[in-house]
Amino acid sequence: MTANVADLMARIHALQDEVERAFAARRAAFRYAVVNKRIVFEQDVARRHRDLREGVARYIVDAKPLHILTAPMYSPPAPIPT
C-alpha cells in the first residue's frame, strides 16, 4: 500500500513539474510575469496595450448606429431627498 502511495506521490510531483514548465513557456511567449499574485507585462507589451486602447469618443464615432441606440444608459445615482 505504501509503495502505491509513494508511486502516486512521485507521479503527482512529476506532473506538477510538467505543468510548471508549460506555464513558464507560456509566460515567456506572452512576455509577462506573476509578481505578488498580479500579472506584470514587460514594458513594450504594456506600451502596446496602451497604444491599442480605444477611447470612448473613438468608440462612439466608429460604432454602428444600432449599437449606440441599443446600448444601456447609465446615470449617476440620484441624491436621496431628506
FIKOLZA-1660 file (N, C-alpha, C; in steps of 0.1 Angstrom, whole numbers, plus 5000, padded with zeros to 4 digits):
% residues 82
   i   px   py   pz ch aa at
   1 5008 4988 5000  A  M  N
   1 5000 5000 5000  A  M CA
   1 5009 5013 5000  A  M  C
   2 5019 5013 5008  A  T  N
   2 5027 5025 5009  A  T CA
   2 5035 5027 4996  A  T  C
   3 5038 5016 4989  A  A  N
   3 5045 5017 4977  A  A CA
   3 5036 5024 4966  A  A  C
   4 5023 5020 4966  A  N  N
   4 5014 5027 4957  A  N CA
   4 5013 5041 4960  A  N  C
   5 5012 5045 4973  A  V  N
   5 5011 5059 4977  A  V CA
   5 5024 5067 4973  A  V  C
   6 5035 5061 4975  A  A  N
   6 5048 5067 4971  A  A CA
   6 5049 5069 4956  A  A  C
   7 5044 5059 4949  A  D  N
   7 5044 5059 4934  A  D CA
   7 5035 5070 4929  A  D  C
   8 5023 5071 4935  A  L  N
   8 5013 5082 4932  A  L CA
   8 5019 5096 4935  A  L  C
   9 5025 5097 4947  A  M  N
   9 5031 5110 4950  A  M CA
   9 5042 5114 4940  A  M  C
  10 5050 5104 4936  A  A  N
  10 5061 5107 4926  A  A CA
  10 5055 5112 4913  A  A  C
  11 5044 5105 4909  A  R  N
  11 5037 5109 4896  A  R CA
  11 5031 5123 4898  A  R  C
  12 5025 5126 4909  A  I  N
  12 5019 5139 4911  A  I CA
  12 5030 5150 4911  A  I  C
  13 5041 5148 4917  A  H  N
  13 5052 5158 4917  A  H CA
  13 5057 5159 4902  A  H  C
  14 5059 5148 4895  A  A  N
  14 5063 5149 4881  A  A CA
  14 5053 5157 4873  A  A  C
  15 5040 5155 4875  A  L  N
  15 5030 5162 4867  A  L CA
  15 5030 5177 4871  A  L  C
  16 5032 5180 4884  A  Q  N
  16 5033 5194 4888  A  Q CA
  16 5045 5201 4882  A  Q  C
  17 5056 5194 4881  A  D  N
  17 5068 5200 4874  A  D CA
  17 5065 5202 4859  A  D  C
  18 5058 5193 4853  A  E  N
  18 5055 5194 4839  A  E CA
  18 5045 5206 4837  A  E  C
  19 5035 5208 4845  A  V  N
  19 5026 5219 4844  A  V CA
  19 5034 5232 4846  A  V  C
  20 5043 5233 4856  A  E  N
  20 5050 5245 4858  A  E CA
  20 5059 5248 4846  A  E  C
  21 5065 5239 4840  A  R  N
  21 5073 5241 4828  A  R CA
  21 5064 5247 4817  A  R  C
  22 5052 5241 4815  A  A  N
  22 5043 5246 4805  A  A CA
  22 5039 5260 4808  A  A  C
  23 5036 5263 4820  A  F  N
  23 5032 5277 4824  A  F CA
  23 5044 5287 4821  A  F  C
  24 5056 5282 4824  A  A  N
  24 5068 5291 4822  A  A CA
  24 5070 5294 4807  A  A  C
  25 5067 5284 4799  A  A  N
  25 5068 5286 4785  A  A CA
  25 5058 5296 4780  A  A  C
  26 5046 5295 4785  A  R  N
  26 5035 5304 4781  A  R CA
  26 5038 5318 4786  A  R  C
  27 5044 5319 4798  A  R  N
  27 5047 5332 4803  A  R CA
  27 5058 5339 4794  A  R  C
  28 5068 5331 4790  A  A  N
  28 5078 5336 4781  A  A CA
  28 5072 5340 4768  A  A  C
  29 5063 5332 4762  A  A  N
  29 5057 5335 4749  A  A CA
  29 5049 5348 4750  A  A  C
  30 5041 5350 4761  A  F  N
  30 5033 5362 4762  A  F CA
  30 5040 5374 4769  A  F  C
  31 5052 5371 4774  A  R  N
  31 5061 5381 4780  A  R CA
  31 5055 5388 4792  A  R  C
  32 5051 5380 4802  A  Y  N
  32 5046 5385 4814  A  Y CA
  32 5052 5377 4826  A  Y  C
  33 5050 5382 4838  A  A  N
  33 5055 5376 4850  A  A CA
  33 5044 5377 4860  A  A  C
  34 5043 5368 4870  A  V  N
  34 5034 5370 4881  A  V CA
  34 5042 5374 4893  A  V  C
  35 5038 5386 4898  A  V  N
  35 5045 5393 4909  A  V CA
  35 5035 5396 4920  A  V  C
  36 5036 5390 4932  A  N  N
  36 5027 5393 4942  A  N CA
  36 5012 5390 4938  A  N  C
  37 5010 5379 4931  A  K  N
  37 4997 5375 4927  A  K CA
  37 4991 5384 4916  A  K  C
  38 4999 5392 4910  A  R  N
  38 4995 5401 4899  A  R CA
  38 5003 5398 4886  A  R  C
  39 4996 5400 4875  A  I  N
  39 5003 5398 4862  A  I CA
  39 5010 5411 4858  A  I  C
  40 5023 5411 4856  A  V  N
  40 5030 5423 4852  A  V CA
  40 5036 5420 4838  A  V  C
  41 5032 5428 4828  A  F  N
  41 5037 5427 4814  A  F CA
  41 5050 5434 4813  A  F  C
  42 5058 5430 4803  A  E  N
  42 5070 5437 4800  A  E CA
  42 5066 5451 4795  A  E  C
  43 5076 5460 4796  A  Q  N
  43 5073 5474 4793  A  Q CA
  43 5068 5476 4778  A  Q  C
  44 5074 5469 4769  A  D  N
  44 5070 5471 4755  A  D CA
  44 5056 5466 4752  A  D  C
  45 5052 5455 4759  A  V  N
  45 5039 5449 4758  A  V CA
  45 5029 5458 4764  A  V  C
  46 5031 5464 4776  A  A  N
  46 5022 5473 4783  A  A CA
  46 5021 5486 4774  A  A  C
  47 5031 5491 4768  A  R  N
  47 5030 5502 4760  A  R CA
  47 5022 5500 4748  A  R  C
  48 5023 5488 4742  A  R  N
  48 5015 5484 4730  A  R CA
  48 5000 5483 4734  A  R  C
  49 4997 5478 4746  A  H  N
  49 4984 5477 4751  A  H CA
  49 4978 5491 4752  A  H  C
  50 4986 5501 4758  A  R  N
  50 4981 5514 4759  A  R CA
  50 4978 5520 4745  A  R  C
  51 4987 5518 4735  A  D  N
  51 4986 5523 4722  A  D CA
  51 4973 5518 4715  A  D  C
  52 4970 5506 4718  A  L  N
  52 4958 5499 4711  A  L CA
  52 4945 5503 4718  A  L  C
  53 4946 5508 4730  A  R  N
  53 4934 5512 4738  A  R CA
  53 4925 5522 4730  A  R  C
  54 4912 5520 4730  A  E  N
  54 4903 5528 4722  A  E CA
  54 4895 5537 4732  A  E  C
  55 4895 5550 4730  A  G  N
  55 4887 5558 4739  A  G CA
  55 4873 5558 4736  A  G  C
  56 4865 5564 4745  A  V  N
  56 4850 5564 4744  A  V CA
  56 4846 5572 4731  A  V  C
  57 4852 5583 4729  A  A  N
  57 4849 5591 4717  A  A CA
  57 4852 5584 4704  A  A  C
  58 4863 5577 4703  A  R  N
  58 4866 5569 4691  A  R CA
  58 4857 5558 4690  A  R  C
  59 4853 5551 4701  A  Y  N
  59 4843 5540 4700  A  Y CA
  59 4830 5545 4695  A  Y  C
  60 4825 5556 4700  A  I  N
  60 4812 5561 4695  A  I CA
  60 4813 5565 4680  A  I  C
  61 4823 5571 4676  A  V  N
  61 4825 5575 4662  A  V CA
  61 4825 5563 4653  A  V  C
  62 4832 5552 4657  A  D  N
  62 4833 5540 4649  A  D CA
  62 4822 5530 4650  A  D  C
  63 4813 5532 4661  A  A  N
  63 4803 5522 4663  A  A CA
  63 4791 5523 4653  A  A  C
  64 4785 5512 4651  A  K  N
  64 4773 5512 4642  A  K CA
  64 4762 5519 4650  A  K  C
  65 4753 5526 4642  A  P  N
  65 4742 5533 4649  A  P CA
  65 4733 5524 4658  A  P  C
  66 4730 5512 4653  A  L  N
  66 4722 5503 4661  A  L CA
  66 4728 5499 4674  A  L  C
  67 4742 5498 4675  A  H  N
  67 4748 5496 4687  A  H CA
  67 4747 5507 4697  A  H  C
  68 4748 5519 4692  A  I  N
  68 4746 5531 4700  A  I CA
  68 4732 5532 4706  A  I  C
  69 4722 5529 4697  A  L  N
  69 4708 5530 4701  A  L CA
  69 4704 5520 4711  A  L  C
  70 4710 5508 4711  A  T  N
  70 4706 5498 4720  A  T CA
  70 4716 5496 4732  A  T  C
  71 4725 5505 4733  A  A  N
  71 4735 5504 4745  A  A CA
  71 4728 5508 4757  A  A  C
  72 4731 5501 4768  A  P  N
  72 4725 5505 4781  A  P CA
  72 4730 5519 4785  A  P  C
  73 4721 5527 4791  A  M  N
  73 4724 5540 4796  A  M CA
  73 4726 5540 4811  A  M  C
  74 4737 5545 4815  A  Y  N
  74 4740 5546 4830  A  Y CA
  74 4740 5560 4834  A  Y  C
  75 4734 5563 4845  A  S  N
  75 4735 5576 4851  A  S CA
  75 4739 5576 4865  A  S  C
  76 4745 5587 4870  A  P  N
  76 4749 5587 4884  A  P CA
  76 4737 5585 4893  A  P  C
  77 4739 5579 4905  A  P  N
  77 4727 5578 4914  A  P CA
  77 4721 5591 4918  A  P  C
  78 4708 5591 4919  A  A  N
  78 4701 5604 4922  A  A CA
  78 4703 5606 4937  A  A  C
  79 4704 5619 4941  A  P  N
  79 4706 5622 4955  A  P CA
  79 4693 5618 4963  A  P  C
  80 4695 5613 4975  A  I  N
  80 4684 5609 4983  A  I CA
  80 4678 5621 4990  A  I  C
  81 4665 5623 4988  A  P  N
  81 4659 5635 4994  A  P CA
  81 4658 5633 5009  A  P  C
  82 4660 5644 5016  A  T  N
  82 4659 5643 5031  A  T CA
  82 4649 5652 5036  A  T  C
% end
